[in-house]
Amino acid sequence: MSDVPHVAVRFMLDADVSPGLLSRLLQPFGRRDLVPDRMWSHRSGDTMHVEIAMHAMPADAVHLLEGNLRQVIGVRALTQLRPEAMRQAA
């Protein structure tokens, strides 16, 4: 096990409906040998709402993955949520 700290993170995305969208969203994880703990998607008209979550992502990979996800063709909006950061702010 490495000494790199791990964090829980959820990426919430809205994107254009496209047949290859979900596989394109998973590619950045696969390139880093990461497997999401949860992936959820829901289509609403011409928009796909997607959540991709990991309970223990290497902290140094979070900003890289967010940047990769923002570059996926069709992504309109992306929000990153970190449960521990939300608890500390409360």
HTML snippet that shows the backbone in 3Dmol.js (N, CA, C, O; Angstrom):
<script src="https://3Dmol.org/build/3Dmol-min.js"></script>
<div id="view" style="width:600px;height:400px;position:relative"></div>
<script>
const pdb = `
ATOM      1  N   MET A   1       0.847  -1.180   0.000  1.00  0.00           N
ATOM      2  CA  MET A   1       0.000   0.000   0.000  1.00  0.00           C
ATOM      3  C   MET A   1       0.891   1.241   0.000  1.00  0.00           C
ATOM      4  O   MET A   1       1.864   1.298   0.752  1.00  0.00           O
ATOM      5  N   SER A   2       0.580   2.215  -0.816  1.00  0.00           N
ATOM      6  CA  SER A   2       1.405   3.416  -0.910  1.00  0.00           C
ATOM      7  C   SER A   2       1.084   4.386   0.223  1.00  0.00           C
ATOM      8  O   SER A   2       0.081   4.253   0.925  1.00  0.00           O
ATOM      9  N   ASP A   3       1.982   5.375   0.374  1.00  0.00           N
ATOM     10  CA  ASP A   3       1.805   6.383   1.411  1.00  0.00           C
ATOM     11  C   ASP A   3       0.958   7.561   0.949  1.00  0.00           C
ATOM     12  O   ASP A   3       0.752   8.512   1.704  1.00  0.00           O
ATOM     13  N   VAL A   4       0.468   7.505  -0.278  1.00  0.00           N
ATOM     14  CA  VAL A   4      -0.352   8.591  -0.818  1.00  0.00           C
ATOM     15  C   VAL A   4      -1.696   8.599  -0.083  1.00  0.00           C
ATOM     16  O   VAL A   4      -2.350   7.561   0.018  1.00  0.00           O
ATOM     17  N   PRO A   5      -2.117   9.775   0.436  1.00  0.00           N
ATOM     18  CA  PRO A   5      -3.427   9.824   1.109  1.00  0.00           C
ATOM     19  C   PRO A   5      -4.565   9.577   0.116  1.00  0.00           C
ATOM     20  O   PRO A   5      -4.467   9.914  -1.064  1.00  0.00           O
ATOM     21  N   HIS A   6      -5.619   8.994   0.614  1.00  0.00           N
ATOM     22  CA  HIS A   6      -6.802   8.713  -0.196  1.00  0.00           C
ATOM     23  C   HIS A   6      -7.983   9.508   0.331  1.00  0.00           C
ATOM     24  O   HIS A   6      -8.088   9.759   1.532  1.00  0.00           O
ATOM     25  N   VAL A   7      -8.875   9.905  -0.576  1.00  0.00           N
ATOM     26  CA  VAL A   7     -10.060  10.680  -0.202  1.00  0.00           C
ATOM     27  C   VAL A   7     -11.282  10.097  -0.892  1.00  0.00           C
ATOM     28  O   VAL A   7     -11.179   9.470  -1.947  1.00  0.00           O
ATOM     29  N   ALA A   8     -12.429  10.311  -0.284  1.00  0.00           N
ATOM     30  CA  ALA A   8     -13.700   9.960  -0.919  1.00  0.00           C
ATOM     31  C   ALA A   8     -14.101  11.120  -1.817  1.00  0.00           C
ATOM     32  O   ALA A   8     -13.989  12.283  -1.427  1.00  0.00           O
ATOM     33  N   VAL A   9     -14.565  10.805  -3.015  1.00  0.00           N
ATOM     34  CA  VAL A   9     -14.944  11.859  -3.960  1.00  0.00           C
ATOM     35  C   VAL A   9     -16.107  11.380  -4.833  1.00  0.00           C
ATOM     36  O   VAL A   9     -16.208  10.203  -5.179  1.00  0.00           O
ATOM     37  N   ARG A  10     -16.973  12.326  -5.173  1.00  0.00           N
ATOM     38  CA  ARG A  10     -18.076  12.075  -6.105  1.00  0.00           C
ATOM     39  C   ARG A  10     -18.015  13.138  -7.187  1.00  0.00           C
ATOM     40  O   ARG A  10     -17.882  14.327  -6.898  1.00  0.00           O
ATOM     41  N   PHE A  11     -18.112  12.699  -8.438  1.00  0.00           N
ATOM     42  CA  PHE A  11     -18.198  13.613  -9.565  1.00  0.00           C
ATOM     43  C   PHE A  11     -19.628  13.554 -10.080  1.00  0.00           C
ATOM     44  O   PHE A  11     -20.116  12.481 -10.436  1.00  0.00           O
ATOM     45  N   MET A  12     -20.303  14.697 -10.120  1.00  0.00           N
ATOM     46  CA  MET A  12     -21.667  14.801 -10.624  1.00  0.00           C
ATOM     47  C   MET A  12     -21.588  15.565 -11.949  1.00  0.00           C
ATOM     48  O   MET A  12     -21.093  16.692 -11.990  1.00  0.00           O
ATOM     49  N   LEU A  13     -22.076  14.948 -13.032  1.00  0.00           N
ATOM     50  CA  LEU A  13     -21.956  15.538 -14.354  1.00  0.00           C
ATOM     51  C   LEU A  13     -23.296  15.645 -15.052  1.00  0.00           C
ATOM     52  O   LEU A  13     -24.186  14.819 -14.849  1.00  0.00           O
ATOM     53  N   ASP A  14     -23.430  16.666 -15.874  1.00  0.00           N
ATOM     54  CA  ASP A  14     -24.515  16.775 -16.848  1.00  0.00           C
ATOM     55  C   ASP A  14     -23.840  16.806 -18.206  1.00  0.00           C
ATOM     56  O   ASP A  14     -22.867  17.533 -18.404  1.00  0.00           O
ATOM     57  N   ALA A  15     -24.354  16.018 -19.141  1.00  0.00           N
ATOM     58  CA  ALA A  15     -23.730  15.928 -20.458  1.00  0.00           C
ATOM     59  C   ALA A  15     -24.783  15.671 -21.527  1.00  0.00           C
ATOM     60  O   ALA A  15     -25.902  15.245 -21.241  1.00  0.00           O
ATOM     61  N   ASP A  16     -24.387  15.943 -22.772  1.00  0.00           N
ATOM     62  CA  ASP A  16     -25.239  15.635 -23.915  1.00  0.00           C
ATOM     63  C   ASP A  16     -25.388  14.122 -24.023  1.00  0.00           C
ATOM     64  O   ASP A  16     -24.438  13.382 -23.766  1.00  0.00           O
ATOM     65  N   VAL A  17     -26.577  13.663 -24.403  1.00  0.00           N
ATOM     66  CA  VAL A  17     -26.813  12.239 -24.615  1.00  0.00           C
ATOM     67  C   VAL A  17     -26.000  11.798 -25.828  1.00  0.00           C
ATOM     68  O   VAL A  17     -26.066  12.416 -26.891  1.00  0.00           O
ATOM     69  N   SER A  18     -25.239  10.730 -25.656  1.00  0.00           N
ATOM     70  CA  SER A  18     -24.400  10.196 -26.720  1.00  0.00           C
ATOM     71  C   SER A  18     -24.162   8.716 -26.452  1.00  0.00           C
ATOM     72  O   SER A  18     -23.968   8.332 -25.299  1.00  0.00           O
ATOM     73  N   PRO A  19     -24.173   7.864 -27.496  1.00  0.00           N
ATOM     74  CA  PRO A  19     -23.960   6.428 -27.270  1.00  0.00           C
ATOM     75  C   PRO A  19     -22.636   6.096 -26.592  1.00  0.00           C
ATOM     76  O   PRO A  19     -22.575   5.120 -25.844  1.00  0.00           O
ATOM     77  N   GLY A  20     -21.582   6.858 -26.819  1.00  0.00           N
ATOM     78  CA  GLY A  20     -20.284   6.543 -26.238  1.00  0.00           C
ATOM     79  C   GLY A  20     -19.944   7.312 -24.981  1.00  0.00           C
ATOM     80  O   GLY A  20     -18.831   7.195 -24.468  1.00  0.00           O
ATOM     81  N   LEU A  21     -20.882   8.098 -24.473  1.00  0.00           N
ATOM     82  CA  LEU A  21     -20.591   8.975 -23.335  1.00  0.00           C
ATOM     83  C   LEU A  21     -20.087   8.219 -22.113  1.00  0.00           C
ATOM     84  O   LEU A  21     -19.040   8.570 -21.569  1.00  0.00           O
ATOM     85  N   LEU A  22     -20.801   7.195 -21.671  1.00  0.00           N
ATOM     86  CA  LEU A  22     -20.445   6.527 -20.421  1.00  0.00           C
ATOM     87  C   LEU A  22     -19.063   5.878 -20.500  1.00  0.00           C
ATOM     88  O   LEU A  22     -18.296   5.938 -19.539  1.00  0.00           O
ATOM     89  N   SER A  23     -18.745   5.266 -21.623  1.00  0.00           N
ATOM     90  CA  SER A  23     -17.411   4.666 -21.737  1.00  0.00           C
ATOM     91  C   SER A  23     -16.325   5.735 -21.774  1.00  0.00           C
ATOM     92  O   SER A  23     -15.239   5.522 -21.235  1.00  0.00           O
ATOM     93  N   ARG A  24     -16.594   6.888 -22.402  1.00  0.00           N
ATOM     94  CA  ARG A  24     -15.612   7.981 -22.412  1.00  0.00           C
ATOM     95  C   ARG A  24     -15.383   8.532 -21.009  1.00  0.00           C
ATOM     96  O   ARG A  24     -14.270   8.941 -20.677  1.00  0.00           O
ATOM     97  N   LEU A  25     -16.428   8.543 -20.183  1.00  0.00           N
ATOM     98  CA  LEU A  25     -16.282   9.035 -18.810  1.00  0.00           C
ATOM     99  C   LEU A  25     -15.457   8.079 -17.946  1.00  0.00           C
ATOM    100  O   LEU A  25     -14.812   8.514 -16.992  1.00  0.00           O
ATOM    101  N   LEU A  26     -15.471   6.794 -18.267  1.00  0.00           N
ATOM    102  CA  LEU A  26     -14.714   5.817 -17.488  1.00  0.00           C
ATOM    103  C   LEU A  26     -13.253   5.715 -17.914  1.00  0.00           C
ATOM    104  O   LEU A  26     -12.428   5.232 -17.140  1.00  0.00           O
ATOM    105  N   GLN A  27     -12.916   6.151 -19.108  1.00  0.00           N
ATOM    106  CA  GLN A  27     -11.543   6.024 -19.610  1.00  0.00           C
ATOM    107  C   GLN A  27     -10.489   6.651 -18.700  1.00  0.00           C
ATOM    108  O   GLN A  27      -9.460   6.019 -18.462  1.00  0.00           O
ATOM    109  N   PRO A  28     -10.696   7.872 -18.175  1.00  0.00           N
ATOM    110  CA  PRO A  28      -9.658   8.451 -17.308  1.00  0.00           C
ATOM    111  C   PRO A  28      -9.380   7.602 -16.062  1.00  0.00           C
ATOM    112  O   PRO A  28      -8.252   7.576 -15.570  1.00  0.00           O
ATOM    113  N   PHE A  29     -10.387   6.920 -15.560  1.00  0.00           N
ATOM    114  CA  PHE A  29     -10.197   6.043 -14.407  1.00  0.00           C
ATOM    115  C   PHE A  29      -9.355   4.836 -14.811  1.00  0.00           C
ATOM    116  O   PHE A  29      -8.408   4.475 -14.111  1.00  0.00           O
ATOM    117  N   GLY A  30      -9.695   4.215 -15.932  1.00  0.00           N
ATOM    118  CA  GLY A  30      -8.969   3.049 -16.410  1.00  0.00           C
ATOM    119  C   GLY A  30      -7.514   3.346 -16.709  1.00  0.00           C
ATOM    120  O   GLY A  30      -6.646   2.516 -16.437  1.00  0.00           O
ATOM    121  N   ARG A  31      -7.231   4.523 -17.268  1.00  0.00           N
ATOM    122  CA  ARG A  31      -5.844   4.901 -17.557  1.00  0.00           C
ATOM    123  C   ARG A  31      -5.003   4.991 -16.290  1.00  0.00           C
ATOM    124  O   ARG A  31      -3.786   4.815 -16.335  1.00  0.00           O
ATOM    125  N   ARG A  32      -5.650   5.263 -15.160  1.00  0.00           N
ATOM    126  CA  ARG A  32      -4.940   5.365 -13.876  1.00  0.00           C
ATOM    127  C   ARG A  32      -5.108   4.103 -13.025  1.00  0.00           C
ATOM    128  O   ARG A  32      -4.753   4.085 -11.847  1.00  0.00           O
ATOM    129  N   ASP A  33      -5.649   3.061 -13.633  1.00  0.00           N
ATOM    130  CA  ASP A  33      -5.848   1.776 -12.960  1.00  0.00           C
ATOM    131  C   ASP A  33      -6.777   1.912 -11.752  1.00  0.00           C
ATOM    132  O   ASP A  33      -6.574   1.264 -10.725  1.00  0.00           O
ATOM    133  N   LEU A  34      -7.799   2.764 -11.889  1.00  0.00           N
ATOM    134  CA  LEU A  34      -8.788   2.981 -10.833  1.00  0.00           C
ATOM    135  C   LEU A  34     -10.140   2.435 -11.275  1.00  0.00           C
ATOM    136  O   LEU A  34     -10.499   2.514 -12.450  1.00  0.00           O
ATOM    137  N   VAL A  35     -10.877   1.885 -10.330  1.00  0.00           N
ATOM    138  CA  VAL A  35     -12.220   1.374 -10.601  1.00  0.00           C
ATOM    139  C   VAL A  35     -13.190   2.105  -9.683  1.00  0.00           C
ATOM    140  O   VAL A  35     -13.085   1.981  -8.463  1.00  0.00           O
ATOM    141  N   PRO A  36     -14.137   2.870 -10.242  1.00  0.00           N
ATOM    142  CA  PRO A  36     -15.114   3.561  -9.395  1.00  0.00           C
ATOM    143  C   PRO A  36     -15.915   2.575  -8.547  1.00  0.00           C
ATOM    144  O   PRO A  36     -16.174   1.447  -8.967  1.00  0.00           O
ATOM    145  N   ASP A  37     -16.298   3.010  -7.364  1.00  0.00           N
ATOM    146  CA  ASP A  37     -17.142   2.194  -6.493  1.00  0.00           C
ATOM    147  C   ASP A  37     -18.599   2.270  -6.924  1.00  0.00           C
ATOM    148  O   ASP A  37     -19.374   1.340  -6.701  1.00  0.00           O
ATOM    149  N   ARG A  38     -18.966   3.396  -7.549  1.00  0.00           N
ATOM    150  CA  ARG A  38     -20.353   3.568  -7.964  1.00  0.00           C
ATOM    151  C   ARG A  38     -20.388   4.430  -9.215  1.00  0.00           C
ATOM    152  O   ARG A  38     -19.665   5.419  -9.337  1.00  0.00           O
ATOM    153  N   MET A  39     -21.249   4.026 -10.141  1.00  0.00           N
ATOM    154  CA  MET A  39     -21.532   4.861 -11.303  1.00  0.00           C
ATOM    155  C   MET A  39     -23.031   4.771 -11.527  1.00  0.00           C
ATOM    156  O   MET A  39     -23.600   3.682 -11.609  1.00  0.00           O
ATOM    157  N   TRP A  40     -23.652   5.920 -11.623  1.00  0.00           N
ATOM    158  CA  TRP A  40     -25.099   6.006 -11.793  1.00  0.00           C
ATOM    159  C   TRP A  40     -25.361   6.972 -12.930  1.00  0.00           C
ATOM    160  O   TRP A  40     -24.693   8.000 -13.044  1.00  0.00           O
ATOM    161  N   SER A  41     -26.329   6.648 -13.767  1.00  0.00           N
ATOM    162  CA  SER A  41     -26.687   7.587 -14.827  1.00  0.00           C
ATOM    163  C   SER A  41     -28.198   7.563 -15.033  1.00  0.00           C
ATOM    164  O   SER A  41     -28.876   6.565 -14.788  1.00  0.00           O
ATOM    165  N   HIS A  42     -28.688   8.702 -15.493  1.00  0.00           N
ATOM    166  CA  HIS A  42     -30.116   8.850 -15.749  1.00  0.00           C
ATOM    167  C   HIS A  42     -30.270   9.809 -16.913  1.00  0.00           C
ATOM    168  O   HIS A  42     -29.667  10.882 -16.929  1.00  0.00           O
ATOM    169  N   ARG A  43     -31.076   9.420 -17.882  1.00  0.00           N
ATOM    170  CA  ARG A  43     -31.340  10.282 -19.025  1.00  0.00           C
ATOM    171  C   ARG A  43     -32.604  11.088 -18.783  1.00  0.00           C
ATOM    172  O   ARG A  43     -33.625  10.555 -18.349  1.00  0.00           O
ATOM    173  N   SER A  44     -32.517  12.383 -19.072  1.00  0.00           N
ATOM    174  CA  SER A  44     -33.668  13.273 -18.976  1.00  0.00           C
ATOM    175  C   SER A  44     -33.685  14.112 -20.249  1.00  0.00           C
ATOM    176  O   SER A  44     -32.992  15.126 -20.337  1.00  0.00           O
ATOM    177  N   GLY A  45     -34.460  13.698 -21.214  1.00  0.00           N
ATOM    178  CA  GLY A  45     -34.508  14.395 -22.500  1.00  0.00           C
ATOM    179  C   GLY A  45     -33.176  14.302 -23.211  1.00  0.00           C
ATOM    180  O   GLY A  45     -32.694  13.209 -23.506  1.00  0.00           O
ATOM    181  N   ASP A  46     -32.576  15.460 -23.487  1.00  0.00           N
ATOM    182  CA  ASP A  46     -31.282  15.475 -24.183  1.00  0.00           C
ATOM    183  C   ASP A  46     -30.103  15.611 -23.228  1.00  0.00           C
ATOM    184  O   ASP A  46     -28.998  15.957 -23.644  1.00  0.00           O
ATOM    185  N   THR A  47     -30.342  15.335 -21.935  1.00  0.00           N
ATOM    186  CA  THR A  47     -29.287  15.450 -20.930  1.00  0.00           C
ATOM    187  C   THR A  47     -29.104  14.133 -20.187  1.00  0.00           C
ATOM    188  O   THR A  47     -30.076  13.489 -19.793  1.00  0.00           O
ATOM    189  N   MET A  48     -27.842  13.741 -20.002  1.00  0.00           N
ATOM    190  CA  MET A  48     -27.506  12.602 -19.140  1.00  0.00           C
ATOM    191  C   MET A  48     -26.977  13.170 -17.836  1.00  0.00           C
ATOM    192  O   MET A  48     -26.080  14.013 -17.833  1.00  0.00           O
ATOM    193  N   HIS A  49     -27.535  12.707 -16.733  1.00  0.00           N
ATOM    194  CA  HIS A  49     -27.052  13.045 -15.403  1.00  0.00           C
ATOM    195  C   HIS A  49     -26.243  11.838 -14.933  1.00  0.00           C
ATOM    196  O   HIS A  49     -26.759  10.721 -14.901  1.00  0.00           O
ATOM    197  N   VAL A  50     -24.989  12.056 -14.572  1.00  0.00           N
ATOM    198  CA  VAL A  50     -24.086  10.951 -14.229  1.00  0.00           C
ATOM    199  C   VAL A  50     -23.399  11.244 -12.900  1.00  0.00           C
ATOM    200  O   VAL A  50     -22.978  12.371 -12.636  1.00  0.00           O
ATOM    201  N   GLU A  51     -23.295  10.215 -12.075  1.00  0.00           N
ATOM    202  CA  GLU A  51     -22.512  10.285 -10.844  1.00  0.00           C
ATOM    203  C   GLU A  51     -21.472   9.181 -10.899  1.00  0.00           C
ATOM    204  O   GLU A  51     -21.792   8.028 -11.191  1.00  0.00           O
ATOM    205  N   ILE A  52     -20.226   9.539 -10.617  1.00  0.00           N
ATOM    206  CA  ILE A  52     -19.148   8.559 -10.508  1.00  0.00           C
ATOM    207  C   ILE A  52     -18.493   8.798  -9.152  1.00  0.00           C
ATOM    208  O   ILE A  52     -18.068   9.914  -8.855  1.00  0.00           O
ATOM    209  N   ALA A  53     -18.410   7.751  -8.325  1.00  0.00           N
ATOM    210  CA  ALA A  53     -17.915   7.919  -6.959  1.00  0.00           C
ATOM    211  C   ALA A  53     -16.856   6.889  -6.618  1.00  0.00           C
ATOM    212  O   ALA A  53     -16.892   5.747  -7.077  1.00  0.00           O
ATOM    213  N   MET A  54     -15.908   7.329  -5.796  1.00  0.00           N
ATOM    214  CA  MET A  54     -14.906   6.431  -5.226  1.00  0.00           C
ATOM    215  C   MET A  54     -14.788   6.725  -3.739  1.00  0.00           C
ATOM    216  O   MET A  54     -14.789   7.881  -3.316  1.00  0.00           O
ATOM    217  N   HIS A  55     -14.686   5.661  -2.955  1.00  0.00           N
ATOM    218  CA  HIS A  55     -14.551   5.819  -1.504  1.00  0.00           C
ATOM    219  C   HIS A  55     -13.116   6.125  -1.100  1.00  0.00           C
ATOM    220  O   HIS A  55     -12.881   6.721  -0.049  1.00  0.00           O
ATOM    221  N   ALA A  56     -12.144   5.720  -1.935  1.00  0.00           N
ATOM    222  CA  ALA A  56     -10.734   5.922  -1.584  1.00  0.00           C
ATOM    223  C   ALA A  56      -9.912   6.161  -2.851  1.00  0.00           C
ATOM    224  O   ALA A  56      -9.244   5.255  -3.349  1.00  0.00           O
ATOM    225  N   MET A  57      -9.970   7.387  -3.363  1.00  0.00           N
ATOM    226  CA  MET A  57      -9.187   7.759  -4.536  1.00  0.00           C
ATOM    227  C   MET A  57      -7.888   8.411  -4.067  1.00  0.00           C
ATOM    228  O   MET A  57      -7.902   9.200  -3.121  1.00  0.00           O
ATOM    229  N   PRO A  58      -6.757   8.091  -4.720  1.00  0.00           N
ATOM    230  CA  PRO A  58      -5.523   8.792  -4.360  1.00  0.00           C
ATOM    231  C   PRO A  58      -5.742  10.304  -4.486  1.00  0.00           C
ATOM    232  O   PRO A  58      -6.181  10.793  -5.527  1.00  0.00           O
ATOM    233  N   ALA A  59      -5.433  11.030  -3.418  1.00  0.00           N
ATOM    234  CA  ALA A  59      -5.712  12.469  -3.381  1.00  0.00           C
ATOM    235  C   ALA A  59      -5.041  13.212  -4.530  1.00  0.00           C
ATOM    236  O   ALA A  59      -5.586  14.193  -5.037  1.00  0.00           O
ATOM    237  N   ASP A  60      -3.867  12.755  -4.943  1.00  0.00           N
ATOM    238  CA  ASP A  60      -3.169  13.454  -6.020  1.00  0.00           C
ATOM    239  C   ASP A  60      -3.774  13.200  -7.397  1.00  0.00           C
ATOM    240  O   ASP A  60      -3.371  13.840  -8.368  1.00  0.00           O
ATOM    241  N   ALA A  61      -4.728  12.284  -7.502  1.00  0.00           N
ATOM    242  CA  ALA A  61      -5.369  11.992  -8.788  1.00  0.00           C
ATOM    243  C   ALA A  61      -6.686  12.752  -8.974  1.00  0.00           C
ATOM    244  O   ALA A  61      -7.194  12.834 -10.093  1.00  0.00           O
ATOM    245  N   VAL A  62      -7.241  13.307  -7.899  1.00  0.00           N
ATOM    246  CA  VAL A  62      -8.567  13.927  -7.966  1.00  0.00           C
ATOM    247  C   VAL A  62      -8.608  15.071  -8.976  1.00  0.00           C
ATOM    248  O   VAL A  62      -9.477  15.089  -9.847  1.00  0.00           O
ATOM    249  N   HIS A  63      -7.690  16.017  -8.874  1.00  0.00           N
ATOM    250  CA  HIS A  63      -7.731  17.166  -9.790  1.00  0.00           C
ATOM    251  C   HIS A  63      -7.422  16.743 -11.228  1.00  0.00           C
ATOM    252  O   HIS A  63      -7.936  17.346 -12.169  1.00  0.00           O
ATOM    253  N   LEU A  64      -6.586  15.712 -11.408  1.00  0.00           N
ATOM    254  CA  LEU A  64      -6.293  15.222 -12.758  1.00  0.00           C
ATOM    255  C   LEU A  64      -7.529  14.595 -13.395  1.00  0.00           C
ATOM    256  O   LEU A  64      -7.836  14.854 -14.559  1.00  0.00           O
ATOM    257  N   LEU A  65      -8.236  13.771 -12.626  1.00  0.00           N
ATOM    258  CA  LEU A  65      -9.454  13.146 -13.137  1.00  0.00           C
ATOM    259  C   LEU A  65     -10.531  14.179 -13.423  1.00  0.00           C
ATOM    260  O   LEU A  65     -11.233  14.082 -14.429  1.00  0.00           O
ATOM    261  N   GLU A  66     -10.666  15.161 -12.553  1.00  0.00           N
ATOM    262  CA  GLU A  66     -11.653  16.202 -12.798  1.00  0.00           C
ATOM    263  C   GLU A  66     -11.356  16.916 -14.113  1.00  0.00           C
ATOM    264  O   GLU A  66     -12.266  17.162 -14.905  1.00  0.00           O
ATOM    265  N   GLY A  67     -10.099  17.245 -14.348  1.00  0.00           N
ATOM    266  CA  GLY A  67      -9.722  17.900 -15.602  1.00  0.00           C
ATOM    267  C   GLY A  67     -10.012  17.029 -16.804  1.00  0.00           C
ATOM    268  O   GLY A  67     -10.501  17.519 -17.822  1.00  0.00           O
ATOM    269  N   ASN A  68      -9.713  15.727 -16.700  1.00  0.00           N
ATOM    270  CA  ASN A  68     -10.008  14.811 -17.798  1.00  0.00           C
ATOM    271  C   ASN A  68     -11.504  14.710 -18.065  1.00  0.00           C
ATOM    272  O   ASN A  68     -11.927  14.692 -19.221  1.00  0.00           O
ATOM    273  N   LEU A  69     -12.306  14.644 -17.005  1.00  0.00           N
ATOM    274  CA  LEU A  69     -13.753  14.541 -17.173  1.00  0.00           C
ATOM    275  C   LEU A  69     -14.323  15.801 -17.820  1.00  0.00           C
ATOM    276  O   LEU A  69     -15.229  15.720 -18.648  1.00  0.00           O
ATOM    277  N   ARG A  70     -13.796  16.959 -17.446  1.00  0.00           N
ATOM    278  CA  ARG A  70     -14.268  18.216 -18.040  1.00  0.00           C
ATOM    279  C   ARG A  70     -13.971  18.279 -19.546  1.00  0.00           C
ATOM    280  O   ARG A  70     -14.669  18.978 -20.280  1.00  0.00           O
ATOM    281  N   GLN A  71     -12.951  17.564 -20.007  1.00  0.00           N
ATOM    282  CA  GLN A  71     -12.568  17.574 -21.413  1.00  0.00           C
ATOM    283  C   GLN A  71     -13.346  16.584 -22.263  1.00  0.00           C
ATOM    284  O   GLN A  71     -13.241  16.615 -23.489  1.00  0.00           O
ATOM    285  N   VAL A  72     -14.125  15.703 -21.639  1.00  0.00           N
ATOM    286  CA  VAL A  72     -14.899  14.725 -22.410  1.00  0.00           C
ATOM    287  C   VAL A  72     -15.933  15.467 -23.246  1.00  0.00           C
ATOM    288  O   VAL A  72     -16.671  16.311 -22.736  1.00  0.00           O
ATOM    289  N   ILE A  73     -15.978  15.146 -24.526  1.00  0.00           N
ATOM    290  CA  ILE A  73     -16.919  15.798 -25.441  1.00  0.00           C
ATOM    291  C   ILE A  73     -18.343  15.586 -24.960  1.00  0.00           C
ATOM    292  O   ILE A  73     -18.758  14.457 -24.697  1.00  0.00           O
ATOM    293  N   GLY A  74     -19.089  16.675 -24.848  1.00  0.00           N
ATOM    294  CA  GLY A  74     -20.484  16.619 -24.428  1.00  0.00           C
ATOM    295  C   GLY A  74     -20.723  17.001 -22.986  1.00  0.00           C
ATOM    296  O   GLY A  74     -21.861  17.284 -22.612  1.00  0.00           O
ATOM    297  N   VAL A  75     -19.676  17.018 -22.154  1.00  0.00           N
ATOM    298  CA  VAL A  75     -19.861  17.378 -20.744  1.00  0.00           C
ATOM    299  C   VAL A  75     -20.194  18.863 -20.656  1.00  0.00           C
ATOM    300  O   VAL A  75     -19.435  19.712 -21.123  1.00  0.00           O
ATOM    301  N   ARG A  76     -21.330  19.159 -20.055  1.00  0.00           N
ATOM    302  CA  ARG A  76     -21.794  20.544 -19.900  1.00  0.00           C
ATOM    303  C   ARG A  76     -21.410  21.132 -18.553  1.00  0.00           C
ATOM    304  O   ARG A  76     -21.034  22.301 -18.461  1.00  0.00           O
ATOM    305  N   ALA A  77     -21.507  20.317 -17.508  1.00  0.00           N
ATOM    306  CA  ALA A  77     -21.245  20.798 -16.144  1.00  0.00           C
ATOM    307  C   ALA A  77     -20.700  19.642 -15.318  1.00  0.00           C
ATOM    308  O   ALA A  77     -21.075  18.486 -15.513  1.00  0.00           O
ATOM    309  N   LEU A  78     -19.805  19.979 -14.388  1.00  0.00           N
ATOM    310  CA  LEU A  78     -19.233  18.977 -13.494  1.00  0.00           C
ATOM    311  C   LEU A  78     -19.084  19.599 -12.111  1.00  0.00           C
ATOM    312  O   LEU A  78     -18.588  20.716 -11.962  1.00  0.00           O
ATOM    313  N   THR A  79     -19.522  18.857 -11.114  1.00  0.00           N
ATOM    314  CA  THR A  79     -19.358  19.267  -9.724  1.00  0.00           C
ATOM    315  C   THR A  79     -18.632  18.149  -9.002  1.00  0.00           C
ATOM    316  O   THR A  79     -18.967  16.975  -9.154  1.00  0.00           O
ATOM    317  N   GLN A  80     -17.634  18.525  -8.214  1.00  0.00           N
ATOM    318  CA  GLN A  80     -16.891  17.561  -7.408  1.00  0.00           C
ATOM    319  C   GLN A  80     -17.352  17.704  -5.964  1.00  0.00           C
ATOM    320  O   GLN A  80     -17.376  18.808  -5.419  1.00  0.00           O
ATOM    321  N   LEU A  81     -17.715  16.595  -5.351  1.00  0.00           N
ATOM    322  CA  LEU A  81     -18.141  16.602  -3.951  1.00  0.00           C
ATOM    323  C   LEU A  81     -17.211  15.714  -3.143  1.00  0.00           C
ATOM    324  O   LEU A  81     -16.894  14.593  -3.540  1.00  0.00           O
ATOM    325  N   ARG A  82     -16.777  16.236  -1.998  1.00  0.00           N
ATOM    326  CA  ARG A  82     -15.958  15.444  -1.076  1.00  0.00           C
ATOM    327  C   ARG A  82     -16.668  15.431   0.265  1.00  0.00           C
ATOM    328  O   ARG A  82     -16.715  16.456   0.947  1.00  0.00           O
ATOM    329  N   PRO A  83     -17.222  14.291   0.657  1.00  0.00           N
ATOM    330  CA  PRO A  83     -18.016  14.218   1.898  1.00  0.00           C
ATOM    331  C   PRO A  83     -17.269  14.720   3.123  1.00  0.00           C
ATOM    332  O   PRO A  83     -17.860  15.413   3.951  1.00  0.00           O
ATOM    333  N   GLU A  84     -15.968  14.389   3.271  1.00  0.00           N
ATOM    334  CA  GLU A  84     -15.258  14.836   4.477  1.00  0.00           C
ATOM    335  C   GLU A  84     -15.075  16.335   4.501  1.00  0.00           C
ATOM    336  O   GLU A  84     -15.086  16.926   5.581  1.00  0.00           O
ATOM    337  N   ALA A  85     -14.907  16.979   3.355  1.00  0.00           N
ATOM    338  CA  ALA A  85     -14.785  18.437   3.303  1.00  0.00           C
ATOM    339  C   ALA A  85     -16.117  19.092   3.691  1.00  0.00           C
ATOM    340  O   ALA A  85     -16.134  20.141   4.336  1.00  0.00           O
ATOM    341  N   MET A  86     -17.235  18.465   3.292  1.00  0.00           N
ATOM    342  CA  MET A  86     -18.545  19.001   3.635  1.00  0.00           C
ATOM    343  C   MET A  86     -18.787  18.870   5.142  1.00  0.00           C
ATOM    344  O   MET A  86     -19.378  19.763   5.750  1.00  0.00           O
ATOM    345  N   ARG A  87     -18.338  17.772   5.749  1.00  0.00           N
ATOM    346  CA  ARG A  87     -18.516  17.575   7.188  1.00  0.00           C
ATOM    347  C   ARG A  87     -17.679  18.583   7.985  1.00  0.00           C
ATOM    348  O   ARG A  87     -18.129  19.093   9.011  1.00  0.00           O
ATOM    349  N   GLN A  88     -16.465  18.865   7.513  1.00  0.00           N
ATOM    350  CA  GLN A  88     -15.587  19.802   8.203  1.00  0.00           C
ATOM    351  C   GLN A  88     -16.133  21.222   8.144  1.00  0.00           C
ATOM    352  O   GLN A  88     -15.935  22.000   9.077  1.00  0.00           O
ATOM    353  N   ALA A  89     -16.824  21.572   7.046  1.00  0.00           N
ATOM    354  CA  ALA A  89     -17.363  22.920   6.881  1.00  0.00           C
ATOM    355  C   ALA A  89     -18.593  23.145   7.773  1.00  0.00           C
ATOM    356  O   ALA A  89     -18.907  24.285   8.115  1.00  0.00           O
ATOM    357  N   ALA A  90     -19.285  22.070   8.148  1.00  0.00           N
ATOM    358  CA  ALA A  90     -20.510  22.205   8.943  1.00  0.00           C
ATOM    359  C   ALA A  90     -20.231  22.537  10.383  1.00  0.00           C
ATOM    360  O   ALA A  90     -21.162  22.681  11.175  1.00  0.00           O
TER     361      ALA A  90
END
`;
const viewer = $3Dmol.createViewer("view");
viewer.addModel(pdb, "pdb");
viewer.setStyle({}, {cartoon: {color: "spectrum"}});
viewer.zoomTo();
viewer.render();
</script>
